């Protein structure tokens, strides 16, 4: 049975392999007797999902008709997607303390994408689900945002308070597109910042990446995942790791995401490596 690894999981794997494993291999870890908790859905992810839906709508309309979708349809799509996404609850933050703020931000972000980025993009493939075998026995899967005709460029949209490193994810998309017969020459991250709802919405920025370096980064992470899951299943006597030992996956308690809000393993038998509290 093959292990399916999502392209979107690669960028965060190196930050904390054990946290990532709790997501990638949750069913297998729980079957081994570990209990993982649920993490709340964050507002950042909900906003991002909404903007991606709006972007896909306007680019699909452009691919079909040559024209962008009307702005009202784009913003309506974003808001409706947001409401569906948070129907079961969401964790707000300082930038977005309420749904009222979230919807104002979403409208501004969707409008900025439609105004600045969408007119520049001639889409070849939009959110196409792809998969490909890897040299490490894993199956890579992913749904790239868009492959654009100009420069045969992968464009990956990120929405957040600040930029992060997504080179392995971009490289994974390149591997997927190429394995499925697409010509790819360049890749770039389109960054649309989420700011407070009372601040003006900044225009999105585009950051090109070296595609060969991105592919190398993706393959490096995939190699580590394959090695780690093999050690978890088979053990490694040289490391003193028995089958089923959490130490098959390194832990990073210095990670900014080492917190029960972000990690389903935090404080469980699967991972108790978080920074200790001062003794009373």
C-alpha positions in Angstrom: 0.0 0.0 0.0 1.4 3.4 -1.0 1.7 6.4 1.2 0.1 9.5 -0.3 1.9 12.7 0.6 0.3 16.1 -0.1 2.4 18.7 -1.8 1.1 21.3 0.7 2.5 19.3 3.6 6.1 19.6 2.4 7.0 23.1 3.4 6.3 22.6 7.1 7.7 19.2 7.5 11.3 20.3 8.3 10.0 22.8 10.9 8.8 19.8 13.0 8.6 16.3 11.5 6.7 14.9 14.5 4.0 17.6 14.2 3.7 16.9 10.5 3.6 13.2 11.0 0.6 13.6 13.3 -1.2 15.0 10.3 0.2 12.9 7.5 0.0 9.5 9.3 -2.6 10.2 11.9 -4.6 7.0 11.3 -1.5 4.8 11.6 -0.2 6.7 14.7 -3.5 6.3 16.5 -3.7 2.6 15.5 -0.3 2.2 17.3 -2.1 3.4 20.5 -1.3 7.1 20.6 -4.1 9.6 21.2 -4.0 12.8 19.3 -6.2 15.8 20.0 -8.1 18.0 17.5 -6.7 21.5 16.6 -9.2 24.4 16.1 -9.6 25.8 12.6 -7.8 29.1 12.5 -9.2 32.2 10.8 -6.1 32.5 8.6 -6.8 29.2 6.9 -10.5 30.1 6.5 -9.6 33.4 4.8 -7.1 31.6 2.6 -9.6 29.0 1.5 -12.1 31.8 0.6 -9.6 33.8 -1.5 -8.5 30.6 -3.3 -12.1 29.9 -4.2 -12.6 33.5 -5.5 -9.3 33.3 -7.5 -10.4 29.9 -9.1 -13.7 31.4 -10.1 -12.3 34.4 -11.9 -9.6 32.5 -13.6 -12.0 29.7 -14.7 -14.2 32.4 -16.2 -11.2 33.9 -18.0 -10.2 30.5 -19.4 -13.8 29.9 -20.6 -14.7 33.3 -22.0 -11.5 35.4 -22.1 -12.9 37.8 -19.5 -12.6 37.9 -15.7 -15.7 37.1 -13.6 -17.5 40.2 -12.4 -16.1 41.6 -9.2 -19.5 41.2 -7.4 -19.4 37.4 -8.3 -15.8 37.1 -7.1 -16.4 38.8 -3.7 -19.7 36.9 -3.2 -17.9 33.6 -3.9 -15.3 34.5 -1.3 -17.8 35.5 1.4 -20.0 32.5 0.8 -17.0 30.1 0.9 -15.9 31.7 4.2 -19.3 31.3 5.8 -19.4 27.6 4.8 -15.8 27.1 6.1 -16.5 28.5 9.5 -20.0 27.0 10.0 -18.6 24.7 12.7 -16.6 27.3 14.4 -13.3 29.1 13.9 -10.5 30.5 16.1 -10.0 34.3 15.5 -6.8 36.2 16.1 -5.7 39.8 16.6 -5.8 40.7 12.9 -9.2 39.2 12.5 -11.2 39.3 15.8 -14.6 38.7 14.4 -16.5 37.4 11.3 -17.4 41.0 10.5 -13.7 41.8 10.2 -13.1 38.6 8.3 -15.7 39.4 5.6 -14.4 42.9 5.2 -10.9 41.6 4.8 -12.0 38.9 2.3 -13.8 41.3 0.1 -10.7 43.6 0.0 -8.4 40.7 -0.7 -10.5 39.1 -3.4 -10.9 42.5 -5.1 -7.1 43.0 -5.0 -6.5 39.6 -6.6 -9.1 40.4 -9.3 -7.6 43.8 -10.0 -3.9 43.1 -9.9 -3.1 39.4 -10.4 -5.9 37.9 -12.5 -5.5 40.3 -15.5 -1.8 39.1 -15.8 -2.6 35.4 -15.8 -3.5 33.3 -18.8 -4.4 30.0 -17.2 -3.6 26.6 -18.6 -4.6 24.5 -15.6 -6.6 25.7 -12.6 -6.7 23.7 -9.3 -6.2 20.4 -11.2 -5.8 17.4 -8.9 -2.6 15.5 -9.8 -0.5 12.7 -8.5 2.9 11.1 -9.3 5.2 8.4 -8.1 8.4 9.5 -6.4 11.8 7.7 -6.2 11.2 7.0 -2.5 8.1 4.8 -2.8 5.8 7.6 -1.9 2.9 8.9 -4.1 3.0 12.7 -4.3 -0.4 14.4 -4.6 -1.5 18.0 -5.0 -3.8 20.6 -6.4 -1.8 23.5 -7.8 -3.5 26.9 -7.8 -2.7 27.6 -11.4 -0.3 26.9 -14.2 -0.1 30.0 -16.3 0.8 30.3 -20.0 3.2 33.2 -19.5 6.7 31.7 -18.9 4.9 28.3 -18.3 4.8 29.5 -14.7 3.4 27.8 -11.6 1.7 30.4 -9.5 1.0 29.5 -5.9 -1.3 32.0 -4.0 -0.5 32.5 -0.3 -2.6 34.6 2.0 -1.3 35.4 5.4 0.0 38.0 7.9 3.5 37.4 6.7 5.4 35.3 4.2 6.8 31.9 5.0 9.0 29.5 3.1 7.0 27.5 0.5 9.8 26.5 -1.8 9.3 22.7 -1.3 5.6 23.0 -2.1 6.3 24.9 -5.3 8.9 22.3 -6.2 6.3 19.5 -5.5 3.9 21.2 -7.9 6.5 21.4 -10.6 7.2 17.6 -10.2 3.5 16.9 -10.4 2.8 19.0 -13.5 5.8 17.6 -15.3 4.9 14.0 -14.4 1.5 14.6 -15.9 2.7 16.0 -19.2 2.7 19.7 -18.6 5.6 21.9 -19.7 6.9 23.9 -16.7 9.7 26.5 -16.9 9.3 28.9 -13.9 7.5 29.1 -10.6 6.4 32.0 -8.3 4.6 32.7 -5.1 1.8 35.3 -5.2 1.5 36.8 -1.7 -1.7 38.6 -0.7 -1.3 39.9 2.9 -4.1 39.8 5.4 -4.1 43.0 7.4 -6.4 44.5 9.9 -9.9 45.2 8.5 -9.5 49.0 9.1 -6.3 49.2 7.2 -6.1 49.6 3.4 -5.6 46.3 1.6 -2.1 46.1 0.1 -1.7 45.0 -3.5 -0.5 41.4 -3.9 3.2 40.8 -4.5 4.9 38.2 -6.7 8.1 36.4 -5.7 9.8 34.2 -8.4 11.7 31.1 -7.2 14.4 29.1 -8.9 12.5 26.0 -10.1 15.4 23.6 -10.0 16.2 24.6 -6.4 12.5 24.2 -5.5 12.3 20.7 -7.0 15.5 19.8 -5.1 13.9 21.1 -1.9 10.8 19.0 -2.5 12.7 15.8 -3.2 14.9 16.3 -0.1 11.8 16.6 2.1 10.2 13.6 0.4 13.3 11.5 1.0 13.2 12.5 4.7 9.5 11.5 5.0 10.2 8.1 3.4 13.1 7.5 5.8 11.2 8.6 8.9 8.1 6.5 8.2 10.2 3.5 7.5 12.0 3.9 10.8 8.6 4.3 12.6 7.4 1.0 11.0 10.6 -1.1 11.2 12.7 0.6 13.9 16.4 1.4 13.7 18.6 -0.4 16.3 21.5 1.9 15.5 19.5 4.8 16.6 18.0 2.9 19.6 14.5 3.4 18.0 12.0 0.6 18.2 9.1 0.2 15.8 6.3 2.6 16.8 8.7 5.0 18.6 7.8 8.7 18.2 11.5 9.4 17.9 11.4 8.0 14.4 10.3 11.6 13.7 12.4 14.5 15.1 10.6 17.0 17.3 11.3 20.7 17.3 10.1 22.4 20.6 11.6 25.6 19.4 9.1 25.9 16.5 6.8 28.9 16.6 3.9 26.4 16.1 4.8 24.2 19.1 1.4 24.9 20.8 -1.8 22.9 21.2 -3.6 25.4 19.0 -1.4 24.3 16.0 -0.2 20.8 16.9 -2.5 17.8 17.5 0.4 16.0 19.2 1.3 18.7 21.7 1.4 17.3 25.3 0.3 13.8 24.3 2.2 10.5 24.5 3.2 11.1 20.9 5.0 14.2 21.8 5.9 15.7 25.2 9.0 17.5 24.0 7.5 21.0 24.3 9.3 23.5 26.6 8.7 22.5 30.3 7.0 24.9 32.6 8.7 26.2 35.7 8.2 23.9 38.7 5.9 25.3 41.4 
